[in-house]
């Protein structure tokens, strides 16, 4: 019945909260211990084994940090303000290491829409990082007015996103055979969903990520994405 359903839902939420806090606490503390001892080993031994461990723990720590950021982002109340999409993209690109990659932009001098800026930044940083990390040579970023908002199109000429990762996003879940390498694409999807936007991928020659973002002040901003 309804009362039992509500009780079970509250219990699931409680378990998830406990698991989340315990895992975050233990993950952070244990990684600090591993890093400390491995740094000592790196000074006392030859070879690349210690450096490989440090690299792996750094990546694991990054996953934990991203998970905490996503969790906080998805549980906060959005605050819609006037945001310059062009300025946000330029800020994000300035924060990403793009050495050795040609980054070309075709954006208006300003592109203002009413949206939640923190969620917008979290959503866009993931495809920008992925494009710059996996491209062979060039990343192109375009911003176009579209259906009561703006479309952000990010192109790269890399190997493309593995089909299993896109299948996971489309299915809304992960399995042993269908899973993603990390949280980046989920951060993108959940962020776009939270902004009432639309997301699509083209994966033929490199990767094209198209993010449609509605302007909360525009008439018809809840319409279909182009």
SULVENKA-V115552 format. One line per field, one symbol per residue. ss: DSSP state (h for helix, s for strand, l for the rest). phi: phi as a letter, one per 40 degrees, with the letter a starting at -180 (. if undefined). burial: 1 if it has 16 or more other C-alpha atoms within 10 Angstrom, else 0. A space follows every 10 residues. Layout:
# SULVENKA-V115552
ss=???
phi=???
burial=???
This chain:
# SULVENKA-V115552
ss=lhhhhhhhhh hhhhhhhhhh hhhhhhhhhh hhhhhhhhhh hhhhllllhh hhhhhhhhhh hhhhhhhhhh hhhhhlllls sssshhhhhh hhhhhlllll lsssssllll lssssshhhh hhhhhhhhhh hhhhlllsss ssssslllss ssssssllll llhhhhhhhh hlllllllll lllhhhhhhh hhhhlllsss ssllllssss ssssllllll llllll
phi=.ccccccccc ccccccccdc ccccccdccc cccccccccc ccccbcgbcc cccccccccc cccccccccc dcccbcccbc bcbccccccc cccccccbdg bcbbbbbcca acacaccccd cccccccccc cccbccabbb bbbbcafgab bbbbbbbccg cddccccccc cgabbccbab cabdcccccc ccdccgcbba bbbcbgbbbb bcbccccccg cccccc
burial=0000000000 0000000000 0001000100 1000100100 0100000001 0011001001 1001011001 0010000001 0011111110 0110000100 1010001000 1111111011 1111111111 1111110111 1110011111 1111111101 1001110110 0000000011 0001111111 1101111110 1010011111 1111110000 110010
